[in-house]
Amino acid sequence: MVMYRKSSSFLIFLCSVAIIILVQSSCYERKEGCLDPVSFNFDPSADDLCDDCCTNPMLQLSIKHQVNGKFYSASDTLINQSGQSYKILNFAYYLSNIKVTDQAGVPVEGINKVSYTQNGVESEREDLFVLVRPNVFDFNVNEIRQSGTFSTFFMTIGLDEEARKTEVWNVKSDHILSDTLFLKNETDVKIWSSIQIAKGINFTDTVTYVFTMDDADDFLLLSSEKKVSKGQNIKFTLVAEYTEWFRLVDLNLPDKLIKSMLQANLKSAFRVE
């Protein structure tokens, strides 16, 4: 009799466990998510792969605009080495060919491409361009699918030679290289940089220095080690000290000479934080 009661109790226990499992199984909702471990939004708890929801990590660039080590303001009165007062009223410039390399010196490959026409021939290249203005601080340069330790950041200040020789960019209307958004001077000619200052008594003398496609760009390499895990963004922070542009520049010189001195000083403004 005793053995029968024990067998019955055990049978009832097994039945209860089975019912609980069945109830839980019928109530469980399978979860959709990104199952790509390289993606920015990888979800290891997902059961099923979602439809086109994975997001690649980004090569990002953050720029700190500064004058004399403080946050840039167009109203700031600046004084150069010659004791001349001036204000940087506005600026805009391209950075291009932005890349980072791993410790072996191999550049990170970007995913997004842009097509262009040069000398009648269509070509394609990585979309590694940003347009810098005083009120813009953060940029997504390109999607990437690499991780590890990155030791070098390099860029072209302005548009690199290939970009400056390009006749037609086959890009969307909201791209910074589109004809509607491309930097241009007062006569609608494409340029890669524009710097406007006020100088003279009471800052009544306003001058804008523009750099056209005929003006050479400048290449800048900076070292800054970044360790990035799989699925994370690679983010570099540039500090731009714009008083460096006017280092040893005599503002009483002809504008053409000032422009050439500015161009020589452009890359000295940047460092990686």
Contacts in CASP RR format, 6 or more apart in sequence:
PFRMAT RR
TARGET T0000
AUTHOR 0000-0000-0000
METHOD contacts of the structure
MODEL  1
MVMYRKSSSFLIFLCSVAIIILVQSSCYERKEGCLDPVSFNFDPSADDLC
DDCCTNPMLQLSIKHQVNGKFYSASDTLINQSGQSYKILNFAYYLSNIKV
TDQAGVPVEGINKVSYTQNGVESEREDLFVLVRPNVFDFNVNEIRQSGTF
STFFMTIGLDEEARKTEVWNVKSDHILSDTLFLKNETDVKIWSSIQIAKG
INFTDTVTYVFTMDDADDFLLLSSEKKVSKGQNIKFTLVAEYTEWFRLVD
LNLPDKLIKSMLQANLKSAFRVE
30 47 0 8 1.000
30 48 0 8 1.000
31 43 0 8 1.000
31 45 0 8 1.000
31 46 0 8 1.000
31 47 0 8 1.000
31 48 0 8 1.000
32 46 0 8 1.000
32 47 0 8 1.000
32 48 0 8 1.000
32 49 0 8 1.000
32 50 0 8 1.000
32 53 0 8 1.000
33 41 0 8 1.000
33 43 0 8 1.000
33 46 0 8 1.000
33 48 0 8 1.000
33 49 0 8 1.000
33 50 0 8 1.000
33 53 0 8 1.000
34 41 0 8 1.000
34 42 0 8 1.000
34 43 0 8 1.000
34 46 0 8 1.000
34 49 0 8 1.000
34 50 0 8 1.000
34 53 0 8 1.000
34 54 0 8 1.000
34 55 0 8 1.000
35 42 0 8 1.000
35 43 0 8 1.000
35 46 0 8 1.000
35 48 0 8 1.000
35 49 0 8 1.000
35 54 0 8 1.000
36 42 0 8 1.000
36 54 0 8 1.000
37 44 0 8 1.000
37 230 0 8 1.000
37 231 0 8 1.000
38 56 0 8 1.000
38 57 0 8 1.000
38 145 0 8 1.000
38 147 0 8 1.000
38 230 0 8 1.000
38 231 0 8 1.000
39 54 0 8 1.000
39 55 0 8 1.000
39 56 0 8 1.000
39 57 0 8 1.000
39 231 0 8 1.000
40 55 0 8 1.000
40 56 0 8 1.000
40 57 0 8 1.000
40 58 0 8 1.000
40 231 0 8 1.000
40 232 0 8 1.000
40 233 0 8 1.000
41 53 0 8 1.000
41 54 0 8 1.000
41 55 0 8 1.000
42 54 0 8 1.000
42 231 0 8 1.000
56 111 0 8 1.000
56 143 0 8 1.000
56 144 0 8 1.000
56 145 0 8 1.000
57 143 0 8 1.000
57 144 0 8 1.000
57 145 0 8 1.000
57 231 0 8 1.000
57 232 0 8 1.000
57 233 0 8 1.000
57 234 0 8 1.000
58 140 0 8 1.000
58 141 0 8 1.000
58 142 0 8 1.000
58 143 0 8 1.000
58 144 0 8 1.000
58 233 0 8 1.000
58 234 0 8 1.000
59 98 0 8 1.000
59 100 0 8 1.000
59 108 0 8 1.000
59 110 0 8 1.000
59 140 0 8 1.000
59 141 0 8 1.000
59 142 0 8 1.000
59 143 0 8 1.000
59 144 0 8 1.000
59 233 0 8 1.000
59 234 0 8 1.000
60 138 0 8 1.000
60 139 0 8 1.000
60 140 0 8 1.000
60 141 0 8 1.000
60 233 0 8 1.000
60 234 0 8 1.000
60 235 0 8 1.000
60 236 0 8 1.000
61 95 0 8 1.000
61 98 0 8 1.000
61 130 0 8 1.000
61 138 0 8 1.000
61 139 0 8 1.000
61 141 0 8 1.000
61 235 0 8 1.000
61 236 0 8 1.000
61 237 0 8 1.000
61 238 0 8 1.000
62 137 0 8 1.000
62 138 0 8 1.000
62 139 0 8 1.000
62 235 0 8 1.000
62 236 0 8 1.000
62 237 0 8 1.000
62 238 0 8 1.000
63 132 0 8 1.000
63 136 0 8 1.000
63 137 0 8 1.000
63 138 0 8 1.000
63 139 0 8 1.000
63 237 0 8 1.000
63 238 0 8 1.000
63 239 0 8 1.000
63 240 0 8 1.000
64 71 0 8 1.000
64 137 0 8 1.000
64 237 0 8 1.000
64 238 0 8 1.000
64 239 0 8 1.000
64 240 0 8 1.000
64 273 0 8 1.000
65 71 0 8 1.000
65 72 0 8 1.000
65 134 0 8 1.000
65 137 0 8 1.000
65 240 0 8 1.000
65 242 0 8 1.000
66 72 0 8 1.000
66 239 0 8 1.000
66 240 0 8 1.000
66 241 0 8 1.000
66 242 0 8 1.000
67 73 0 8 1.000
67 76 0 8 1.000
67 78 0 8 1.000
67 88 0 8 1.000
67 241 0 8 1.000
67 242 0 8 1.000
67 243 0 8 1.000
68 76 0 8 1.000
68 78 0 8 1.000
68 241 0 8 1.000
68 243 0 8 1.000
69 241 0 8 1.000
70 76 0 8 1.000
72 88 0 8 1.000
72 134 0 8 1.000
72 242 0 8 1.000
74 87 0 8 1.000
74 88 0 8 1.000
74 89 0 8 1.000
74 90 0 8 1.000
74 134 0 8 1.000
75 87 0 8 1.000
76 87 0 8 1.000
76 88 0 8 1.000
77 85 0 8 1.000
77 86 0 8 1.000
77 87 0 8 1.000
78 85 0 8 1.000
78 86 0 8 1.000
78 87 0 8 1.000
78 88 0 8 1.000
78 243 0 8 1.000
78 246 0 8 1.000
79 85 0 8 1.000
79 86 0 8 1.000
80 86 0 8 1.000
80 243 0 8 1.000
80 246 0 8 1.000
80 247 0 8 1.000
80 248 0 8 1.000
80 249 0 8 1.000
80 251 0 8 1.000
81 247 0 8 1.000
81 248 0 8 1.000
82 250 0 8 1.000
82 251 0 8 1.000
84 199 0 8 1.000
84 200 0 8 1.000
84 250 0 8 1.000
84 251 0 8 1.000
84 252 0 8 1.000
85 199 0 8 1.000
85 200 0 8 1.000
85 203 0 8 1.000
86 197 0 8 1.000
86 198 0 8 1.000
86 199 0 8 1.000
86 200 0 8 1.000
86 203 0 8 1.000
86 246 0 8 1.000
86 251 0 8 1.000
87 197 0 8 1.000
87 198 0 8 1.000
87 199 0 8 1.000
87 203 0 8 1.000
88 195 0 8 1.000
88 196 0 8 1.000
88 197 0 8 1.000
88 242 0 8 1.000
88 245 0 8 1.000
89 196 0 8 1.000
89 197 0 8 1.000
89 198 0 8 1.000
89 206 0 8 1.000
90 134 0 8 1.000
90 194 0 8 1.000
90 195 0 8 1.000
90 196 0 8 1.000
91 132 0 8 1.000
91 133 0 8 1.000
91 134 0 8 1.000
91 193 0 8 1.000
91 194 0 8 1.000
91 195 0 8 1.000
91 196 0 8 1.000
91 242 0 8 1.000
92 131 0 8 1.000
92 132 0 8 1.000
92 133 0 8 1.000
92 183 0 8 1.000
92 193 0 8 1.000
92 194 0 8 1.000
93 131 0 8 1.000
93 132 0 8 1.000
93 157 0 8 1.000
93 158 0 8 1.000
93 183 0 8 1.000
93 192 0 8 1.000
93 193 0 8 1.000
93 194 0 8 1.000
93 195 0 8 1.000
93 211 0 8 1.000
94 129 0 8 1.000
94 130 0 8 1.000
94 131 0 8 1.000
94 132 0 8 1.000
94 158 0 8 1.000
94 159 0 8 1.000
94 176 0 8 1.000
94 183 0 8 1.000
94 192 0 8 1.000
94 193 0 8 1.000
95 129 0 8 1.000
95 130 0 8 1.000
95 132 0 8 1.000
95 155 0 8 1.000
95 156 0 8 1.000
95 157 0 8 1.000
95 158 0 8 1.000
96 128 0 8 1.000
96 129 0 8 1.000
96 155 0 8 1.000
96 156 0 8 1.000
96 158 0 8 1.000
96 159 0 8 1.000
96 160 0 8 1.000
96 163 0 8 1.000
96 217 0 8 1.000
97 128 0 8 1.000
97 154 0 8 1.000
97 155 0 8 1.000
97 156 0 8 1.000
97 160 0 8 1.000
97 163 0 8 1.000
97 219 0 8 1.000
98 128 0 8 1.000
98 129 0 8 1.000
98 130 0 8 1.000
98 141 0 8 1.000
98 142 0 8 1.000
98 153 0 8 1.000
98 154 0 8 1.000
98 155 0 8 1.000
98 156 0 8 1.000
99 107 0 8 1.000
99 108 0 8 1.000
99 128 0 8 1.000
99 153 0 8 1.000
99 154 0 8 1.000
99 155 0 8 1.000
100 107 0 8 1.000
100 108 0 8 1.000
100 150 0 8 1.000
100 152 0 8 1.000
100 153 0 8 1.000
100 154 0 8 1.000
100 226 0 8 1.000
100 234 0 8 1.000
100 236 0 8 1.000
101 107 0 8 1.000
101 108 0 8 1.000
101 150 0 8 1.000
101 151 0 8 1.000
101 152 0 8 1.000
101 154 0 8 1.000
102 108 0 8 1.000
102 146 0 8 1.000
102 148 0 8 1.000
102 149 0 8 1.000
102 150 0 8 1.000
102 151 0 8 1.000
103 149 0 8 1.000
103 150 0 8 1.000
103 151 0 8 1.000
105 151 0 8 1.000
105 152 0 8 1.000
108 144 0 8 1.000
108 146 0 8 1.000
108 150 0 8 1.000
108 234 0 8 1.000
109 126 0 8 1.000
109 144 0 8 1.000
109 145 0 8 1.000
109 146 0 8 1.000
110 126 0 8 1.000
110 127 0 8 1.000
110 128 0 8 1.000
110 142 0 8 1.000
110 143 0 8 1.000
110 144 0 8 1.000
111 142 0 8 1.000
111 143 0 8 1.000
111 144 0 8 1.000
111 145 0 8 1.000
112 126 0 8 1.000
112 127 0 8 1.000
112 142 0 8 1.000
112 143 0 8 1.000
113 124 0 8 1.000
113 125 0 8 1.000
113 126 0 8 1.000
113 127 0 8 1.000
114 124 0 8 1.000
114 125 0 8 1.000
114 126 0 8 1.000
114 127 0 8 1.000
114 129 0 8 1.000
114 169 0 8 1.000
114 170 0 8 1.000
114 171 0 8 1.000
114 175 0 8 1.000
114 177 0 8 1.000
115 122 0 8 1.000
115 123 0 8 1.000
115 124 0 8 1.000
115 170 0 8 1.000
115 171 0 8 1.000
116 122 0 8 1.000
116 123 0 8 1.000
116 124 0 8 1.000
116 125 0 8 1.000
116 166 0 8 1.000
116 167 0 8 1.000
116 168 0 8 1.000
116 169 0 8 1.000
116 170 0 8 1.000
117 123 0 8 1.000
117 166 0 8 1.000
117 167 0 8 1.000
117 168 0 8 1.000
117 170 0 8 1.000
118 162 0 8 1.000
118 165 0 8 1.000
118 166 0 8 1.000
118 167 0 8 1.000
119 167 0 8 1.000
120 167 0 8 1.000
122 170 0 8 1.000
125 162 0 8 1.000
126 142 0 8 1.000
127 142 0 8 1.000
128 141 0 8 1.000
128 142 0 8 1.000
129 159 0 8 1.000
129 163 0 8 1.000
129 176 0 8 1.000
129 177 0 8 1.000
130 139 0 8 1.000
130 141 0 8 1.000
130 176 0 8 1.000
131 176 0 8 1.000
131 181 0 8 1.000
131 183 0 8 1.000
132 240 0 8 1.000
144 234 0 8 1.000
146 234 0 8 1.000
147 228 0 8 1.000
147 229 0 8 1.000
147 230 0 8 1.000
147 231 0 8 1.000
147 232 0 8 1.000
148 227 0 8 1.000
148 228 0 8 1.000
148 229 0 8 1.000
149 225 0 8 1.000
149 226 0 8 1.000
149 227 0 8 1.000
149 228 0 8 1.000
150 225 0 8 1.000
150 226 0 8 1.000
150 227 0 8 1.000
150 228 0 8 1.000
150 234 0 8 1.000
151 223 0 8 1.000
151 224 0 8 1.000
151 225 0 8 1.000
151 226 0 8 1.000
152 221 0 8 1.000
152 222 0 8 1.000
152 223 0 8 1.000
152 224 0 8 1.000
153 221 0 8 1.000
153 222 0 8 1.000
153 223 0 8 1.000
153 224 0 8 1.000
153 236 0 8 1.000
153 272 0 8 1.000
154 219 0 8 1.000
154 220 0 8 1.000
154 221 0 8 1.000
154 222 0 8 1.000
155 219 0 8 1.000
155 220 0 8 1.000
156 217 0 8 1.000
156 218 0 8 1.000
156 219 0 8 1.000
156 220 0 8 1.000
157 193 0 8 1.000
157 217 0 8 1.000
157 218 0 8 1.000
157 219 0 8 1.000
157 220 0 8 1.000
157 266 0 8 1.000
157 267 0 8 1.000
157 270 0 8 1.000
158 192 0 8 1.000
158 193 0 8 1.000
158 211 0 8 1.000
158 217 0 8 1.000
158 218 0 8 1.000
159 192 0 8 1.000
159 213 0 8 1.000
159 217 0 8 1.000
160 217 0 8 1.000
160 219 0 8 1.000
161 217 0 8 1.000
163 177 0 8 1.000
164 192 0 8 1.000
164 213 0 8 1.000
164 217 0 8 1.000
165 213 0 8 1.000
169 175 0 8 1.000
169 177 0 8 1.000
169 178 0 8 1.000
169 179 0 8 1.000
169 182 0 8 1.000
171 177 0 8 1.000
171 178 0 8 1.000
172 178 0 8 1.000
173 180 0 8 1.000
173 181 0 8 1.000
174 181 0 8 1.000
175 181 0 8 1.000
176 182 0 8 1.000
182 190 0 8 1.000
183 190 0 8 1.000
183 191 0 8 1.000
183 192 0 8 1.000
183 193 0 8 1.000
183 194 0 8 1.000
184 190 0 8 1.000
184 191 0 8 1.000
185 191 0 8 1.000
185 194 0 8 1.000
185 210 0 8 1.000
185 212 0 8 1.000
189 212 0 8 1.000
190 212 0 8 1.000
190 213 0 8 1.000
191 210 0 8 1.000
191 211 0 8 1.000
191 212 0 8 1.000
191 213 0 8 1.000
192 211 0 8 1.000
192 212 0 8 1.000
192 213 0 8 1.000
192 215 0 8 1.000
192 217 0 8 1.000
193 210 0 8 1.000
193 211 0 8 1.000
193 266 0 8 1.000
194 208 0 8 1.000
194 209 0 8 1.000
194 210 0 8 1.000
194 211 0 8 1.000
195 208 0 8 1.000
195 209 0 8 1.000
195 245 0 8 1.000
195 262 0 8 1.000
196 206 0 8 1.000
196 207 0 8 1.000
196 208 0 8 1.000
196 209 0 8 1.000
197 206 0 8 1.000
197 207 0 8 1.000
197 209 0 8 1.000
197 246 0 8 1.000
197 251 0 8 1.000
198 204 0 8 1.000
198 205 0 8 1.000
198 206 0 8 1.000
199 205 0 8 1.000
199 207 0 8 1.000
199 251 0 8 1.000
200 251 0 8 1.000
207 255 0 8 1.000
207 258 0 8 1.000
209 255 0 8 1.000
209 258 0 8 1.000
209 259 0 8 1.000
209 262 0 8 1.000
211 259 0 8 1.000
211 263 0 8 1.000
215 263 0 8 1.000
216 263 0 8 1.000
218 263 0 8 1.000
218 266 0 8 1.000
218 267 0 8 1.000
219 267 0 8 1.000
220 267 0 8 1.000
220 270 0 8 1.000
222 270 0 8 1.000
222 271 0 8 1.000
222 272 0 8 1.000
223 272 0 8 1.000
224 236 0 8 1.000
224 272 0 8 1.000
224 273 0 8 1.000
226 234 0 8 1.000
226 235 0 8 1.000
226 236 0 8 1.000
228 234 0 8 1.000
236 272 0 8 1.000
237 272 0 8 1.000
237 273 0 8 1.000
238 270 0 8 1.000
238 271 0 8 1.000
238 272 0 8 1.000
238 273 0 8 1.000
239 270 0 8 1.000
239 271 0 8 1.000
239 272 0 8 1.000
239 273 0 8 1.000
240 269 0 8 1.000
240 270 0 8 1.000
241 269 0 8 1.000
241 270 0 8 1.000
241 271 0 8 1.000
242 269 0 8 1.000
244 265 0 8 1.000
244 268 0 8 1.000
244 269 0 8 1.000
245 262 0 8 1.000
245 265 0 8 1.000
245 266 0 8 1.000
245 268 0 8 1.000
245 269 0 8 1.000
246 262 0 8 1.000
246 265 0 8 1.000
247 265 0 8 1.000
247 268 0 8 1.000
248 261 0 8 1.000
249 258 0 8 1.000
249 261 0 8 1.000
249 262 0 8 1.000
249 265 0 8 1.000
250 258 0 8 1.000
251 258 0 8 1.000
253 261 0 8 1.000
END
